[in-house]
Amino acid sequence: MNDTAKDNRKNIGEVFLSAKGLCRDFGSGKSKTVAVNNVDFEFRRGEIISIVGESGSGKTTLAKMVLGLLSSSAGEIIFEGKPRDISTQSKRRLYWQNIQAIFQDPFSTYNIFNKVDEVLMDCIRLKSGRLQSGRLQGGGNLSKEEKFERMKDACSFVNLKFEELSNKYPFELSGGQMQRLMIARIFMLKPKLLIADEPTSMIDACSRATILDMMLKLRDEIDMTIVFITHDIGLAYYISDTVYIMEHGVIVEQGTADQAILHPTSDYTKRLLGDVPKIYEPWDFRAG
């Protein structure tokens, strides 16, 4: 773990979201697939967590369950000391004020009919928490100028100029700009938990570092918990306080970044580490 992450560990707070015996099955009978199998976790305020695994390990399914986009087949999620209740639309929207996400593909994240102004205005409406006839309405008692300043500040936080984005559709932006716009949304909403599902996999290396720096800056500013869903075990080690390693829907390794990655006990974790190329060792390209 890097020194900055170690220094920030002292700021990690109490557990506010946890799960016990969480399961998710798809299909039934012989076609049944167990995507998440008896998973326990604890997320603390201000903590950076990585859930690491290969494709098909169940990490994205788990993230969707935490977000409330998928129901559980068994087990429960505890939010702020009580069993999570998202049984109605209004309760789900209240939950989503505290739990937000950034997804892998920015091109499929946005409604193609909504311009950037409307994307950011929705954040002001959601933050105001006023729900009428299934739609969020208004923006509290903010004036038009105050709303503009909030949108401008959010764009400035991610090194974008609102004036250059205004009246444009998200698909008119680059992939990096769309990812930064998603972080601007998080800046406005200020959730307690951000789930980042491979948020930098579709952008170039320079933009990737910038996006990660912005997310860490946001965590420091609002004491937000960040959960990275990733296959990149190197990123997990560099950025995380706590690491969970998933294989076939099961948590096979967990602990601090040092414990889980420098001193692994699971054969699966050791194999993942063995697959990471090391620039100081000769690479063997022979067929295995």
N, C-alpha and C positions, 0 to 999 in steps of 0.2 A: 504493500500500500504506500502511496506517496506521503510525504511529510505533511502536506496540507490536510489530507484526509485524516491523518492521525491527530493533528492539532484540533480539527473540528469534532472529533469523537467526543470531547468533553461537553459539547453543546447538545448532544443527542438527548431527547426528552423521554417521556413516558410512552408506553405502548398505547396506540389509539386505534389500530386496526389489526385484527388477528383472525386466525382460522383454526379449526380443530376438525380433523378427520374429513377434510374436504375431498369429494369425489365427483367425477363427471364421466358418465357413460354415453356412448352413441350407439344406436341400434339395439338389437336384442338377440337372444339365442346364439346361434353359431356366428352370426354377423356382428355380435356385440364387440365394441372397441372401448377399452378403458383408457380415456385420455388423461385423466387426473385421478390418482389413486391414494387416498388416505393422507392428504397433505396437511401439515401443520405449519403455521408461520406466525411471526410477530413483527409488525412494522412500527417503528418508533418515530416520534416527531423529530424532524430534522435529519433523519438518517438517509444514507444513500445505500440502496440495496441493488444487487444484480441477481437476476434469475437466469442461469446459464444452461444451455443445452443445445443439442443438434436439432435439426428439423424433425418434427414428430415427437419431440420429448415431452410435449404438453405445456410448455411454458406460455405460449400465446393463449391457449385455452384457459389456463389459470388466470392470466391477466384479464381476459374477458369476463371471467367469473367475479373477479374483484371489482371490475367496473360495473357489474350488474347487467351485462349484455348477454350472459349465459347463466342459467339457473344451475344449481348443484343437484347431483343425484343423491348425495348424502353429505352429512357434516353441516357446519354452519360458520358464518362469518360474523365476528363481533366488531361492531363499530362504536367507538367511544363508550365502551363498557356495557353495551346492550346488543342483543341479537339484531343484526341489520334487517330493517323492514323497508323493502322497496316494492311493496305489493300494489301500490297505486301510482298513477302518473305523477301526481303532485309529490309523493314521497320520493320517487326516483329523481325528479328534478332537484329536490332539496339535497339529496345525496350527491348529485352531480355538481352541486355548488362546491363540494369539498373534494371530490374525486374527479380528476380530469386525465386526459391522455393525449399523447402525440404518437401518431402511427408511422409505420415504415414508408408508406407510399403517399406523399403529399398530394399527388394528382387525383387520388380517389377520396381524399379527406373532405374536400369542400363541395358545397352545392354549386353546380356550374351556373345556376341562374342568379346567384347572389354576388354582388360586387364586394370589394374589400371593405367599403364603408359599412355595408350591412353585416359582414362577418364580425367586425369590431363592435358595431352597435348592439349585436346580439349579446355580447359579453356584458355590456352595461345593463341590458335588460335582465340578464340572468343574475347579475350581481345585485340588482334591485329586488329580485325575488318575487316580483308581482306576476301572478299567473291568472289569465282570463281566457276562458273558453279554449283551453289547451295550448294557448300561445303566450309567450312572455311579452308583456306590454310595458311601454313607458320606459323611463330611466330614472325613477325616483323624481326628485325635484330639480334635477340638473337642467341648466339652460343649454341652449344649442352651443354656445361658446364653450361651456364647461365640458360638454361631451366631446367637442372637437379637441380640446386640450388633452383630455384623457386618451383619446385615440392617437394623438400626436406624440404624447409621452411614451405610450406603449411601443409605437414604432421606433422612436428614438432609442429606446432601451435595447433594441435588437439591430441598431445601426441601419434603420430604414427611414426614409422620409415619407411621411403620410401624404404630403402634397403630390408626390410622384406616384403614389399608389391609388389615390382617390379616384373613384369612377372607373377603375379597372376591374376586370374579373381575375380571380386567382390563376386561371390557366394562362393568363398573359404574363405571369411572372415566371422566373426561373425556379428550378427545384429548390435551390438554396434560399431564395426569397420566400417561397411558400413555407419552408420549414421555419424560417425566422418569424413569419407571420403567425404560425401556430404558437411559437413561444411568446409573441406579443399578446396573444389571447390569454395565455396562462398568466402573464404579468398583470393583466386587467382583472382576471377572475380570482387570482391569489388562492388557489385550492390548498387543502392540507396535504394532499397526495397527488403526485403526478406519475402516471405510468407511461414510460417511454419505450415503445416497442420498436426496436431496431431503428431509432430515429435518424441515424446518419448513414444508413447503408446505401442510399441512392444518391448521395452527393459526393463531390470530390473531397480529397484529403484536407485541403486548406479550409473549405467550408465546414468540414466535419469537426475540426478542432475549434472553430469559432462557435458552432452550435453547442458543443459540449461546454465551452467556457461560459456561454450565456446561461445555460441551464444551471451550472454551479453557482453563478452569480445570483441567479434568481432564488436558488435554495438558500443562500446566505442572507438575502434581503428579507425574505418572508418566512424563514424557518420551515420550509416545505420539505416533505419527504419525497424522494425520487426513487422509483423502482425501474431499473433498466431491464428490459427483456432482450437478451442478446445471445449470440453464439460465440462472441468474441471474448475468450477467457482472459486475454491480455488486457482488454478494456476494463473488464470486471475487476481485475486485480488493481489496476491503476486508480480507479475512480471510486471504489466501493468501501463502505464500512463493513457491510455484511454480504455474504455470498451464499446463494442456494444453487446447488447443481442438480439438474433434473435429468432422469433417464427413464423413458417409457412411462411417464406420468408419476414417477416416484422421486421424492427428494432423497438423493443418495449421499449428499455431502452438504454441510452447512456450518457456518462459523464466520469469524472475521476473515477478511481477505487473506491475511497471513496464514491463518489456520487452514482454510479451505484450499488454498492454492499453493502455498509453500510447503505445507505439511499434510497433503491429502491422505485419506485412508481408503477411499473408494477406488477400485480398479478403473471405473469409468472416468473419474477425474484424472487419474494418472494417464489414461489413454488420450484424453483431450489435451493434456499438457504435452504429451509426447508428439502430438500432431502439429504443434506450433513450431514453425521453422525458426531456427536460431542462426542469426547472421554470422556468428563466430564459429559455427560448425559446418563442415562440408555437407551439402545436400545430396541425398541418395535418390536418384530418379529412376532406379531400376524398379520393374514391376514387382509388387510384393506377392 
